[in-house]
Amino acid sequence: MSNDVVARIRANPKYQELRRKRNSFGWWLTLLMMVVYYGYIALIAWNKEFLSQPLGTGVTTIGVPIGMGVIIFTIVITGLYVRRANSEFDALTRDILAKEVK
């Protein structure tokens, strides 16, 4: 792409909207992930007794399903980002390119 096209894209208000929405959403998901992950690590560090309680009569402890929850949470928020990127963000990108790249 030529520098002229890049400059027009950057000046487009929809591009600014796309950047703002994508960055804001990404930072919120990052914050949520950090709270969940570091919360779990903090729980491991400071409350081992809670996590080591057995579930039922088996050898599985409370920490195992909580750890699985962290993994599932990661998959869910990744899916949320992909869903929004494939719908809203891609639509904005198509609009920008349709107008600016001719």
C-alpha positions as CSV (number, residue, x, y, z in Angstrom):
1,M,0.0,0.0,0.0
2,S,1.2,3.4,-0.8
3,N,1.8,6.0,2.0
4,D,-1.1,8.0,0.6
5,V,-3.5,5.2,1.2
6,V,-2.1,4.5,4.7
7,A,-2.5,8.2,5.6
8,R,-6.1,8.2,4.4
9,I,-6.9,5.1,6.4
10,R,-5.4,6.6,9.5
11,A,-7.4,9.8,9.1
12,N,-10.6,7.9,8.6
13,P,-13.0,8.4,11.6
14,K,-14.1,4.7,11.4
15,Y,-10.4,3.7,11.7
16,Q,-10.1,5.7,14.9
17,E,-13.3,4.1,16.2
18,L,-12.0,0.6,15.3
19,R,-8.7,1.3,17.1
20,R,-10.5,2.7,20.2
21,K,-13.0,-0.2,20.4
22,R,-10.5,-2.9,19.7
23,N,-7.9,-1.5,22.2
24,S,-10.5,-0.9,24.9
25,F,-12.0,-4.4,24.6
26,G,-8.5,-6.0,24.5
27,W,-7.4,-4.2,27.7
28,W,-10.6,-5.2,29.5
29,L,-10.2,-8.8,28.6
30,T,-6.5,-8.6,29.6
31,L,-7.5,-7.1,32.9
32,L,-10.1,-9.8,33.5
33,M,-7.6,-12.6,32.6
34,M,-4.9,-11.1,34.9
35,V,-7.4,-10.9,37.8
36,V,-8.5,-14.6,37.3
37,Y,-5.0,-16.0,36.7
38,Y,-3.2,-14.0,39.4
39,G,-6.1,-14.5,41.8
40,Y,-5.6,-18.3,41.4
41,I,-1.9,-18.0,41.9
42,A,-2.4,-15.9,45.0
43,L,-4.8,-18.5,46.3
44,I,-2.2,-21.1,45.8
45,A,0.4,-19.0,47.5
46,W,-1.6,-17.9,50.5
47,N,-4.4,-20.4,51.1
48,K,-3.1,-23.8,50.3
49,E,-5.3,-25.3,53.0
50,F,-8.4,-24.3,51.1
51,L,-7.2,-25.7,47.8
52,S,-6.0,-28.9,49.3
53,Q,-9.5,-29.9,50.7
54,P,-10.6,-33.1,49.0
55,L,-13.8,-33.3,47.0
56,G,-15.8,-36.2,48.2
57,T,-13.9,-39.3,49.2
58,G,-11.4,-39.3,46.2
59,V,-8.0,-37.7,45.8
60,T,-9.2,-34.7,43.7
61,T,-9.0,-31.5,45.6
62,I,-10.8,-28.2,45.3
63,G,-7.8,-26.7,43.5
64,V,-8.3,-29.0,40.4
65,P,-11.7,-27.7,39.3
66,I,-10.7,-24.1,40.1
67,G,-7.6,-24.6,37.9
68,M,-9.8,-26.0,35.2
69,G,-12.1,-23.0,35.6
70,V,-9.1,-20.7,34.9
71,I,-8.4,-22.7,31.7
72,I,-12.1,-22.7,30.6
73,F,-12.3,-18.9,31.4
74,T,-9.3,-18.4,29.1
75,I,-11.1,-20.3,26.3
76,V,-14.3,-18.3,26.8
77,I,-12.7,-14.9,26.7
78,T,-10.7,-15.9,23.6
79,G,-14.0,-16.9,22.0
80,L,-15.6,-13.6,23.0
81,Y,-12.8,-11.7,21.4
82,V,-12.9,-13.8,18.2
83,R,-16.7,-13.4,18.0
84,R,-16.5,-9.6,18.3
85,A,-13.5,-9.4,15.9
86,N,-15.2,-11.5,13.3
87,S,-18.4,-9.4,13.4
88,E,-17.9,-5.8,14.6
89,F,-14.2,-5.3,14.0
90,D,-14.2,-7.0,10.6
91,A,-17.2,-5.0,9.5
92,L,-15.5,-1.7,10.4
93,T,-12.4,-2.9,8.6
94,R,-14.4,-3.7,5.4
95,D,-16.0,-0.3,5.5
96,I,-12.7,1.5,5.9
97,L,-11.1,-0.4,3.1
98,A,-14.1,0.0,0.8
99,K,-13.9,3.8,1.2
100,E,-10.2,4.4,1.3
101,V,-8.7,1.7,-1.0
102,K,-9.9,2.2,-4.6
